[in-house]
Amino acid sequence: MILSLNNMQQEMYSRQIMMREIGEEGQQKLMDTSVLVVGCGGLGSPVLYYLTVMGTGHIGLCDGDTVSLPNLNRQILFTMEDIGKSKAETAKARLITLNPSIKTSVYGQYMDEKLADSIIPEYDIIVDCLDNFETRFILNDSCIKAKKPLIHAGIGDFYGQLLTIIPGKTPCLRCLFPKGIKKQGDVSSALFGVVGTTPGILGTLQAIEVMKYILGIPSFLEGILVVDTLNQTMEKVEIKQNPKCMCFK
């Protein structure tokens, strides 16, 4: 591997480089990696923040929504001045102030099957920061087809879940929910309560999982991590691949 860290990068990432799990070669791997973050809200904000400051080379931001006042209790990339603005474009501007050396690509629209199949193959890792399972299944299926790792998280109230999906090796969302998610009208997670720290914790865990995957650090790949911040517990729940699932092939 040819190292290309300049003086500014060596200083900026010095606390990471001094870690035996990272070093200069690991930092170079981070800088050579592309990550697509789907959703720039409660989960996406901490994911994008930490991917940026850890030195991820290319970050894709996908979100068709605009910033609103109720977002501000948890979406830490935005301020009152951003209300009404595009989340993806505003997040990009904020990230560049944190680390001008990163490359960013903005997809200012909601994820659908056509968009997923066209852009997911261009990235090394995909991060699910969505708020509904209909779109999550689209993302899951596209990642399986493209053989791209997917880091999933979901949150509500004081609770969250984390699942790292490696196509062909681990269970996927359809293994976890083989019958899908029962729809209840137009109800989305936007109508459920959430304390801002919950997506902050789960989004941070997603960013760590991205880093671990890039660096080849082992992760818990046999199931899902369930986080309960009300009782301060984390539980690993084993999930088996479904032999009839598309991810098993």
C-alpha positions as CSV (number, residue, x, y, z in Angstrom):
1,M,0.0,0.0,0.0
2,I,1.3,3.4,-1.0
3,L,0.7,5.9,1.8
4,S,-0.3,9.4,0.8
5,L,-1.1,11.2,4.1
6,N,-0.1,14.8,4.0
7,N,1.1,16.8,7.0
8,M,-2.4,18.1,7.8
9,Q,-3.9,14.7,7.7
10,Q,-1.2,13.1,9.8
11,E,-1.9,15.8,12.4
12,M,-5.7,15.7,12.1
13,Y,-5.8,11.9,12.4
14,S,-2.9,11.5,14.8
15,R,-5.0,10.1,17.7
16,Q,-6.3,7.4,15.4
17,I,-3.0,6.7,13.8
18,M,-1.4,6.0,17.2
19,M,-3.9,3.2,17.8
20,R,-2.5,-0.2,17.0
21,E,-5.8,-1.2,15.3
22,I,-5.4,1.7,12.8
23,G,-1.9,3.1,12.3
24,E,-1.1,4.9,9.0
25,E,-2.0,2.0,6.8
26,G,-5.5,1.8,8.5
27,Q,-5.9,5.5,8.1
28,Q,-5.1,5.2,4.4
29,K,-7.7,2.5,4.1
30,L,-10.3,4.8,5.6
31,M,-9.3,7.5,3.1
32,D,-9.6,5.1,0.2
33,T,-13.1,4.0,1.1
34,S,-16.5,5.2,-0.2
35,V,-19.6,5.0,2.0
36,L,-23.2,5.7,1.1
37,V,-25.4,7.0,4.0
38,V,-29.1,6.7,3.2
39,G,-30.9,9.1,5.5
40,C,-29.4,12.3,6.9
41,G,-31.6,12.7,10.0
42,G,-31.4,11.3,13.5
43,L,-29.2,8.3,12.7
44,G,-27.6,9.9,9.7
45,S,-26.3,13.0,11.5
46,P,-23.9,11.2,13.9
47,V,-23.0,8.6,11.2
48,L,-22.0,11.4,8.8
49,Y,-20.3,13.4,11.5
50,Y,-18.0,10.6,12.6
51,L,-17.3,9.2,9.1
52,T,-16.2,12.7,8.2
53,V,-13.9,13.3,11.1
54,M,-12.4,9.8,10.9
55,G,-11.3,10.6,7.4
56,T,-13.6,8.5,5.1
57,G,-12.5,9.4,1.6
58,H,-15.9,9.6,-0.2
59,I,-19.3,10.0,1.4
60,G,-22.6,9.8,-0.4
61,L,-25.6,11.5,1.2
62,C,-29.1,10.4,0.2
63,D,-32.2,12.2,1.5
64,G,-35.1,13.9,-0.1
65,D,-36.4,15.6,3.0
66,T,-36.0,19.2,4.3
67,V,-35.1,20.3,7.8
68,S,-38.1,21.0,10.1
69,L,-38.3,22.3,13.7
70,P,-39.1,18.9,15.3
71,N,-35.9,17.4,13.7
72,L,-33.7,19.6,15.9
73,N,-34.0,17.5,19.1
74,R,-31.8,14.8,17.5
75,Q,-30.5,15.8,14.1
76,I,-27.2,17.4,15.3
77,L,-26.0,18.6,11.9
78,F,-28.7,21.2,11.6
79,T,-29.6,24.5,13.3
80,M,-32.6,26.8,13.4
81,E,-31.2,28.6,10.4
82,D,-31.5,25.4,8.3
83,I,-35.3,25.0,8.7
84,G,-36.8,24.5,5.2
85,K,-33.5,23.6,3.6
86,S,-32.5,20.3,2.0
87,K,-31.1,17.9,4.6
88,A,-28.6,16.4,2.2
89,E,-27.2,19.6,0.8
90,T,-27.1,21.3,4.3
91,A,-25.4,18.2,5.8
92,K,-22.8,18.3,3.0
93,A,-22.0,22.0,3.7
94,R,-21.6,21.2,7.4
95,L,-19.4,18.2,6.8
96,I,-17.0,20.2,4.5
97,T,-16.5,22.7,7.3
98,L,-15.4,19.8,9.5
99,N,-13.1,18.2,7.0
100,P,-12.6,19.9,3.6
101,S,-10.5,17.0,2.3
102,I,-13.3,14.6,1.9
103,K,-15.3,14.0,-1.3
104,T,-19.0,14.1,-1.1
105,S,-21.9,13.2,-3.5
106,V,-25.4,14.3,-2.8
107,Y,-28.6,12.5,-3.9
108,G,-31.4,14.9,-2.9
109,Q,-34.2,12.5,-3.3
110,Y,-35.8,9.6,-1.4
111,M,-34.4,6.2,-2.0
112,D,-36.3,3.9,-4.3
113,E,-35.5,0.7,-6.2
114,K,-34.2,2.5,-9.3
115,L,-31.9,4.8,-7.4
116,A,-30.7,2.0,-5.1
117,D,-29.8,-0.3,-8.0
118,S,-28.0,2.6,-9.9
119,I,-25.8,4.0,-7.1
120,I,-25.2,1.2,-4.5
121,P,-22.7,-0.6,-6.8
122,E,-20.6,2.5,-6.8
123,Y,-19.9,2.4,-3.0
124,D,-17.9,0.1,-0.8
125,I,-20.3,0.2,2.2
126,I,-23.9,1.2,2.7
127,V,-25.4,2.6,5.9
128,D,-29.1,2.4,6.6
129,C,-30.2,5.5,8.5
130,L,-33.8,5.3,7.3
131,D,-37.1,5.7,9.3
132,N,-39.3,3.1,7.5
133,F,-39.0,-0.5,6.7
134,E,-40.5,-0.3,3.2
135,T,-37.4,1.6,2.0
136,R,-35.1,-0.5,4.2
137,F,-36.2,-3.7,2.4
138,I,-35.4,-2.0,-0.9
139,L,-32.0,-1.0,0.4
140,N,-31.4,-4.5,1.8
141,D,-32.3,-6.3,-1.4
142,S,-30.2,-4.0,-3.6
143,C,-27.2,-4.5,-1.3
144,I,-27.6,-8.2,-1.5
145,K,-27.8,-8.1,-5.3
146,A,-24.7,-5.9,-5.5
147,K,-22.9,-7.9,-2.8
148,K,-22.3,-4.7,-0.7
149,P,-22.2,-4.7,3.1
150,L,-25.0,-2.9,4.8
151,I,-24.9,-1.5,8.3
152,H,-28.5,-1.3,9.6
153,A,-29.9,0.5,12.6
154,G,-33.4,1.4,13.8
155,I,-34.6,3.4,16.8
156,G,-37.7,4.4,18.7
157,D,-38.2,5.9,22.2
158,F,-35.2,4.8,24.3
159,Y,-34.5,1.7,22.2
160,G,-32.5,0.7,19.1
161,Q,-31.1,-2.2,17.1
162,L,-28.0,-2.7,15.1
163,L,-27.4,-5.3,12.4
164,T,-24.3,-5.7,10.2
165,I,-25.2,-7.5,7.0
166,I,-22.6,-9.1,4.8
167,P,-24.2,-10.6,1.7
168,G,-23.6,-14.4,1.5
169,K,-22.3,-14.6,5.1
170,T,-24.8,-13.1,7.5
171,P,-28.6,-12.9,8.0
172,C,-30.2,-9.9,6.4
173,L,-33.4,-7.9,7.2
174,R,-35.6,-10.4,5.4
175,C,-34.2,-13.1,7.7
176,L,-35.1,-11.0,10.7
177,F,-38.5,-10.2,9.3
178,P,-39.4,-13.1,6.9
179,K,-43.0,-12.0,6.7
180,G,-42.2,-8.3,6.3
181,I,-43.6,-5.5,8.4
182,K,-47.3,-5.1,8.8
183,K,-48.4,-1.7,7.5
184,Q,-50.6,0.4,9.8
185,G,-52.0,3.0,7.4
186,D,-49.5,5.8,6.8
187,V,-47.8,5.5,10.2
188,S,-44.0,6.1,10.1
189,S,-41.4,6.4,12.8
190,A,-41.7,10.1,12.5
191,L,-44.9,9.8,14.5
192,F,-43.3,7.8,17.3
193,G,-41.5,9.4,20.3
194,V,-37.7,9.5,20.3
195,V,-35.2,11.0,22.7
196,G,-32.3,12.6,20.8
197,T,-29.6,10.5,22.5
198,T,-31.0,7.2,21.2
199,P,-30.2,7.9,17.5
200,G,-27.0,9.5,18.7
201,I,-25.9,6.2,20.3
202,L,-27.0,4.0,17.5
203,G,-25.6,6.2,14.8
204,T,-22.3,6.3,16.6
205,L,-22.3,2.5,16.8
206,Q,-23.0,2.4,13.0
207,A,-20.0,4.6,12.3
208,I,-17.8,2.3,14.5
209,E,-19.1,-0.8,12.5
210,V,-18.2,1.0,9.2
211,M,-14.7,1.6,10.6
212,K,-14.3,-2.0,11.8
213,Y,-15.4,-3.4,8.5
214,I,-12.9,-1.2,6.6
215,L,-10.0,-2.2,8.9
216,G,-10.9,-5.9,9.1
217,I,-11.7,-5.8,12.8
218,P,-14.1,-8.6,13.7
219,S,-17.8,-7.7,14.3
220,F,-20.7,-9.6,15.8
221,L,-22.1,-11.1,12.6
222,E,-24.5,-13.8,14.0
223,G,-27.4,-11.5,14.8
224,I,-28.6,-8.2,16.1
225,L,-27.5,-5.9,18.9
226,V,-30.5,-4.7,20.9
227,V,-29.9,-1.4,22.8
228,D,-32.0,-0.3,25.8
229,T,-30.9,3.1,27.0
230,L,-33.6,3.3,29.6
231,N,-32.2,0.4,31.5
232,Q,-28.6,0.8,30.1
233,T,-28.4,-2.6,28.6
234,M,-27.1,-4.1,25.3
235,E,-28.0,-7.6,24.3
236,K,-26.8,-9.7,21.4
237,V,-29.6,-11.8,19.9
238,E,-28.5,-14.6,17.5
239,I,-30.3,-14.8,14.2
240,K,-29.8,-17.6,11.6
241,Q,-29.8,-17.1,7.9
242,N,-33.0,-18.2,6.3
243,P,-32.2,-20.9,3.7
244,K,-35.0,-19.6,1.6
245,C,-33.8,-16.0,1.7
246,M,-32.1,-14.3,-1.2
247,C,-29.1,-13.5,1.1
248,F,-28.4,-17.2,1.7
249,K,-27.5,-17.8,-2.0
